[in-house]
Amino acid sequence: MIRVKTIALSLLALIFLSACTSPDTGSVTPVPTSQPENTILIWWNLFEPYENVKPLIDAYTARNPNVTIQYDQRGVRNGVSGYRSELDTVLNDGNPLTTPDIFTIHNTWGRAYEDKISKAPTTIVSADTTGALYPVVLSDFAYDGVLALPLYVDALAIIYNKDKLLEGAYTFPSDDWLEFSRMATNLTKYDNSNRMISGGFAAAEGNTQFAAEMLNVFMIQNGVTMSDQNGVAVFADPANKAKSEEALSTYKRFVSGSTVSWSASMKLDIASFLEKKLAMFAAPSWRLIDIINYNQEYNLGLNFGVAPLPQLGSLSDTETKYWASYWGQTVSSDSRNSQIAWDFINFISQPEQLRLLDQTIKENGRPIGIIYPRQNMSGEVLSDQRSTELLGPYVQAMSRAVTWSMKDGDIMKEEFRKVLSGQATFEAAQQILNQNE
């Protein structure tokens, strides 16, 4: 569909728009001309319905009445994979008119889309903005100019059934993987035929949604260098292979050997947890939304909590590592209005607008708020006891959350799942990842 993104209000006037940044508001200030020019920005986003972002759009357009933002929530019918397929189609069809000005990328997609992105001008996204972000955001999205800015961030933590832990005489998941594995084994239940009927901790199998991410966690906590300074994967190189294999073996002990706590015969981890057939699993904070909503709607009676990911016993407190998983807003290199698009992203990334987004999504029925991407706003997330209990471990994780400079996080997940299932070696996975460098 052909769309006109810039509409001249006067065919007789020659109009120039200079996108200058206001130091107070971060809004675009057009240079006065004989006639204003209207600019239309197309924004493709995931997860948030229009009513959640409308106040942000309204706040920006009130300051910039010459700008119209057409919002399109993608992935509603076909999920993230469908969204990515649609995005790849329009970014590679050679027609700038089909491409959104602003689109959403995962924090592990930055290098995959770098050549399709118009990086943020330093005159718009200032050092004050980037300096306030969590370190992992800078390494994911600002390693060579600013590729994207997140509106909220997330990480992995342990979601657990409090009642199941109490049945096993535990009050809280251990913060050490060795003790945690013993706990998970003790919480695992079998029927008279020795068939698992309730898992202790979901891990390593295809019915574990974040198994590939968790393998990364074990590797990084075990001291594996995942990639070199040029972004080339090196986790299977001679200097790292032994540690990678050790991490794999440690993680797979949850599904084999003497410390089994999970089985491929069980349902998907979140389904098992909702059915009270799983004591603990690793997931981002957005999974809590599903748990809270289902718990209330179906009166499940789940008594659950959240704990930080355990660490390997050899790590000191200053060496703890967690895994980040979140999304950022970026600007297409096809956009004819890239400066205005970045000005909008910068505007909605400011503290006042982030607070507005958090307030809006909670008013619109979401049971928990967002985790701000600005580290200096972390205390605001923990505004009450409920937020502290549910989101505190995620906020704690963000200050030490990591990823690594992979070309494409989706390819990484696919290859690491093959490693976990025994269908591929680390060497094979590394080779495929580096083919995409």
C-alpha positions in Angstrom: 0.0 0.0 0.0 1.4 3.4 -1.0 1.2 6.0 1.7 2.1 9.6 1.5 4.2 10.4 4.6 4.8 14.1 4.0 1.9 16.3 2.9 2.5 19.9 1.7 -0.2 22.2 2.9 0.6 24.8 0.2 1.7 23.9 -3.3 2.9 27.4 -3.8 5.3 27.7 -0.8 8.7 26.1 -0.7 8.9 24.6 2.8 12.0 23.6 4.7 11.8 21.8 8.1 14.8 21.9 10.3 14.6 19.3 13.1 16.1 21.0 16.1 16.0 19.6 19.6 14.6 21.6 22.5 16.8 21.1 25.5 13.8 21.3 27.8 11.3 18.9 26.2 13.3 16.9 23.7 10.6 17.9 21.1 11.2 18.8 17.5 11.1 22.6 16.9 10.4 23.4 13.3 12.1 26.5 11.8 9.3 29.0 11.1 8.2 29.1 7.4 5.5 30.7 5.4 3.4 27.5 5.8 3.9 24.6 8.2 4.5 21.1 6.9 2.6 18.0 8.2 4.6 14.9 8.9 3.2 11.4 9.3 5.2 8.8 11.2 4.2 5.2 10.9 5.0 3.3 14.2 5.0 -0.5 14.3 5.1 -1.8 17.9 4.5 -5.1 19.7 2.5 -6.0 22.8 1.0 -2.6 23.6 -2.5 -1.8 22.4 -3.1 1.7 21.1 -4.8 2.9 24.3 -1.6 2.2 26.2 0.6 4.4 24.1 -2.1 7.0 23.1 -1.1 9.4 26.0 2.5 9.3 24.8 1.4 10.1 21.3 -0.9 12.9 22.5 1.8 14.4 24.6 4.2 14.6 21.7 1.7 15.8 19.1 0.4 18.5 21.5 4.0 19.9 21.4 4.4 19.2 17.7 1.0 19.7 16.1 2.5 19.3 12.6 3.3 15.7 13.4 0.8 12.8 13.1 1.7 9.4 14.4 -0.1 6.4 13.0 0.2 3.5 15.4 0.0 -0.1 14.4 0.2 -2.9 17.0 1.7 -5.8 15.3 1.9 -9.5 16.2 -1.6 -9.7 17.6 -2.6 -12.5 15.3 0.7 -14.1 14.3 3.0 -13.4 17.3 6.6 -12.3 17.3 7.6 -14.6 14.5 4.9 -13.3 12.2 5.8 -9.7 13.1 9.4 -10.4 12.2 8.5 -12.0 8.9 6.4 -9.0 8.0 9.1 -6.6 9.1 11.7 -8.4 7.0 9.4 -8.3 4.0 9.0 -4.5 4.0 12.6 -3.8 4.9 13.8 -5.8 2.0 11.3 -5.0 -0.7 13.1 -2.0 -2.1 10.1 0.2 -1.6 10.5 2.8 1.2 6.8 3.6 1.1 5.9 0.2 2.7 8.4 0.6 5.5 7.4 1.9 9.0 9.4 4.9 10.2 9.6 3.4 13.7 9.7 -0.3 14.5 10.5 -2.6 17.4 13.5 -4.9 17.7 14.5 -7.4 20.4 17.7 -6.6 22.3 19.4 -9.5 20.6 18.4 -8.3 17.1 20.5 -5.2 16.9 23.3 -6.5 14.7 20.8 -8.3 12.4 19.0 -5.0 11.6 21.9 -2.6 11.9 22.1 -1.9 8.1 18.3 -1.2 8.0 18.5 1.3 10.8 19.0 5.1 10.8 21.1 5.6 14.0 20.0 8.3 16.4 21.6 11.7 15.9 23.7 12.8 18.9 21.9 16.2 18.7 18.7 14.4 19.6 19.6 11.5 21.9 22.0 13.0 24.3 24.7 11.6 26.5 22.4 12.4 29.5 19.8 10.0 28.1 22.2 7.1 27.2 24.1 7.6 30.4 21.0 6.9 32.5 20.4 3.6 30.9 21.3 0.2 32.3 24.8 -1.0 31.1 23.3 -3.9 29.2 21.1 -1.5 27.1 24.3 0.4 26.0 26.0 -2.9 25.0 23.0 -4.1 23.1 21.8 -0.9 21.5 24.6 1.7 21.7 27.9 -0.1 21.0 28.5 2.1 17.9 26.0 4.9 17.9 22.4 4.5 19.3 20.5 1.9 17.4 17.4 1.7 19.6 15.9 2.9 22.9 13.7 0.7 25.1 10.6 1.9 26.9 11.0 -0.8 29.5 13.4 -3.6 30.2 13.3 -7.1 31.5 15.4 -10.1 32.6 15.1 -13.7 33.7 14.2 -14.6 37.3 12.8 -17.6 39.1 9.0 -17.7 39.5 8.1 -20.2 42.2 5.1 -21.8 43.9 5.3 -20.9 47.6 3.1 -23.7 48.7 5.1 -26.3 46.9 8.3 -25.0 48.5 6.7 -25.1 51.9 5.6 -28.7 51.3 9.3 -29.5 50.8 10.3 -27.5 54.0 11.7 -24.6 51.9 10.8 -20.9 52.2 12.8 -19.4 49.3 14.7 -20.7 46.3 18.4 -21.1 46.9 20.7 -18.5 45.3 23.4 -21.2 44.6 22.8 -23.6 41.6 24.1 -26.6 43.4 21.8 -26.3 46.4 19.0 -25.1 44.0 19.3 -28.4 42.0 19.0 -30.4 45.2 16.0 -28.4 46.2 14.4 -28.9 42.7 15.0 -32.7 42.9 13.4 -32.9 46.3 10.4 -31.0 45.0 9.9 -33.4 42.0 7.0 -35.9 42.4 6.4 -39.2 40.7 3.4 -41.6 40.5 3.5 -45.3 41.3 4.8 -46.0 37.8 7.7 -43.7 38.3 6.2 -41.2 35.9 6.9 -37.5 36.7 3.7 -35.8 37.7 5.1 -32.6 39.2 8.4 -31.0 38.3 10.8 -29.2 40.6 12.4 -26.9 38.0 11.8 -26.7 34.3 15.0 -26.9 32.3 16.8 -27.9 29.1 13.9 -29.5 27.2 11.7 -28.3 24.4 8.9 -27.6 26.8 11.0 -25.0 28.6 10.4 -21.7 26.9 13.6 -20.0 27.9 15.9 -23.0 27.8 18.3 -21.4 25.2 18.6 -18.3 27.3 19.3 -20.3 30.4 22.1 -22.2 28.6 23.6 -18.8 27.9 23.3 -18.0 31.6 25.2 -21.1 32.7 27.9 -20.5 30.1 28.4 -16.9 31.0 28.3 -17.6 34.8 30.9 -20.3 34.1 33.3 -17.8 32.6 32.8 -18.6 28.9 33.8 -15.8 26.5 30.9 -15.8 24.1 32.2 -13.5 21.4 35.3 -11.5 20.6 35.5 -7.7 20.3 34.5 -7.9 16.6 31.2 -9.8 17.5 32.5 -13.2 16.3 31.2 -16.1 18.4 34.1 -17.9 20.1 32.3 -20.0 22.8 33.5 -23.2 21.0 37.0 -22.1 20.5 39.7 -24.1 22.3 40.0 -21.5 25.0 36.3 -21.8 25.8 35.1 -25.2 24.8 35.7 -27.0 28.1 33.9 -24.3 30.0 31.0 -24.4 27.5 30.7 -28.2 27.8 30.8 -28.0 31.6 28.0 -25.4 31.6 25.9 -27.6 29.3 26.5 -30.6 31.5 25.5 -28.6 34.6 22.3 -27.3 33.1 21.3 -30.7 31.7 21.6 -32.3 35.2 18.1 -31.0 35.7 16.8 -33.5 33.1 19.3 -36.4 33.4 21.4 -38.1 36.1 20.8 -38.1 39.8 19.3 -34.6 40.1 16.4 -34.8 37.7 13.6 -32.2 38.2 12.0 -32.0 34.8 10.9 -34.2 31.9 10.0 -33.8 28.2 6.7 -35.6 29.1 5.5 -32.6 31.0 3.5 -29.7 29.5 5.0 -26.4 28.6 6.5 -24.8 31.8 4.0 -22.0 32.1 1.1 -24.5 31.6 2.5 -26.9 34.2 3.0 -24.0 36.7 -0.6 -22.8 36.3 -1.8 -26.4 36.8 0.3 -26.6 40.0 2.5 -29.3 38.5 5.7 -27.3 38.6 7.5 -25.7 41.6 9.9 -23.3 39.8 10.8 -22.0 36.4 12.8 -19.2 34.8 10.9 -16.4 32.9 10.8 -12.6 32.4 8.5 -10.4 34.4 5.9 -10.3 31.6 5.0 -13.9 32.4 3.7 -12.7 35.8 0.9 -10.9 33.9 -0.3 -14.2 32.6 0.0 -15.9 36.0 -1.8 -13.1 37.8 -4.6 -12.8 35.3 -5.2 -16.6 35.0 -5.0 -17.0 38.7 -7.7 -14.4 39.2 -9.9 -15.3 36.3 -10.0 -19.0 37.0 -9.6 -18.8 40.8 -6.5 -21.1 40.7 -5.4 -20.3 44.2 -1.8 -20.0 43.2 0.5 -18.6 45.9 3.6 -17.6 44.0 6.7 -15.5 44.4 9.8 -14.4 42.5 13.5 -14.9 43.3 16.7 -13.9 41.5 18.4 -16.5 39.3 20.9 -18.6 41.3 24.6 -18.2 40.6 27.4 -20.7 40.4 29.1 -21.1 43.8 32.5 -19.9 42.4 31.2 -16.4 41.7 31.6 -13.6 44.1 28.8 -11.0 44.7 30.5 -8.6 42.3 30.6 -11.3 39.5 26.9 -12.2 39.5 25.4 -12.5 36.0 21.8 -12.4 34.8 20.2 -12.5 31.4 18.4 -9.5 29.8 15.5 -9.8 27.4 13.6 -6.7 26.3 12.6 -4.6 23.2 13.7 -1.3 21.8 12.3 1.3 19.4 14.3 2.2 16.4 14.1 4.1 13.1 14.2 2.7 9.6 16.9 3.8 7.2 14.1 4.2 4.7 12.4 6.9 6.7 12.3 10.3 5.1 11.7 11.8 8.5 14.3 10.0 10.6 15.2 13.0 12.7 11.6 13.6 13.7 11.1 9.9 14.3 14.1 9.9 16.6 12.9 13.0 18.3 9.6 11.2 19.1 11.5 8.1 20.5 13.7 10.3 22.6 10.7 12.2 23.9 8.8 9.1 25.0 12.0 7.7 26.6 12.2 10.6 29.1 11.3 10.0 32.7 8.0 11.9 32.6 6.7 9.9 29.6 8.0 6.6 31.1 6.0 7.3 34.2 3.0 8.2 32.1 3.3 4.8 30.2 3.6 2.9 33.5 0.5 4.7 35.0 -1.5 4.2 31.8 -0.9 0.5 31.4 -1.9 -0.1 35.0 -5.0 2.1 34.7 -5.9 0.0 31.6 -5.9 -3.2 33.6 -2.4 -4.6 33.6 -1.7 -6.1 37.0 2.0 -4.9 37.2 3.9 -2.0 35.9 7.0 -1.7 33.8 10.7 -1.9 34.7 12.1 1.5 33.7 15.1 1.4 31.3 16.8 4.2 33.3 18.8 2.9 36.2 18.3 6.0 38.1 14.5 5.3 38.2 14.9 1.8 39.6 13.6 2.9 43.0 10.4 4.1 41.5 9.5 0.6 40.3 9.5 -0.7 43.9 6.8 1.8 45.1 4.9 -0.7 47.3 5.3 -4.1 48.9 3.6 -6.0 46.0 5.8 -4.4 43.4 8.9 -5.0 45.5 8.0 -8.7 45.9 7.2 -9.3 42.3 9.5 -6.9 40.4 12.3 -6.5 42.9 14.3 -9.6 41.7 14.0 -8.3 38.1 15.2 -4.8 39.0 18.1 -6.4 41.0 19.0 -8.5 37.9 19.0 -5.5 35.5 22.1 -3.9 37.1 24.1 -7.0 36.3 22.2 -8.3 33.3 24.2 -9.2 30.2 23.8 -10.6 26.7 26.6 -10.8 24.1 27.3 -9.4 20.6 25.5 -12.1 18.6 24.4 -11.4 15.0 20.9 -12.7 15.6 19.3 -13.8 18.8 16.7 -16.0 17.0 19.4 -17.9 15.3 21.2 -18.3 18.6 18.1 -19.7 20.3 17.5 -22.2 17.4 21.1 -23.4 17.5 21.4 -23.6 21.3 18.2 -25.6 21.4 19.8 -28.1 19.0 22.8 -28.3 21.3 20.5 -29.0 24.3 18.7 -31.7 22.4 21.9 -33.3 21.2 21.2 -32.5 17.5 24.2 -30.2 17.2 27.6 -29.5 18.9 28.8 -26.1 20.1 31.2 -26.1 17.2 28.4 -26.5 14.7 26.3 -23.8 16.5 29.3 -21.4 16.4 29.9 -22.0 12.8 26.3 -21.2 11.8 26.2 -18.1 14.0 29.4 -16.8 12.5 28.1 -17.4 9.0 25.6 -14.8 9.8 28.2 -12.3 10.9 
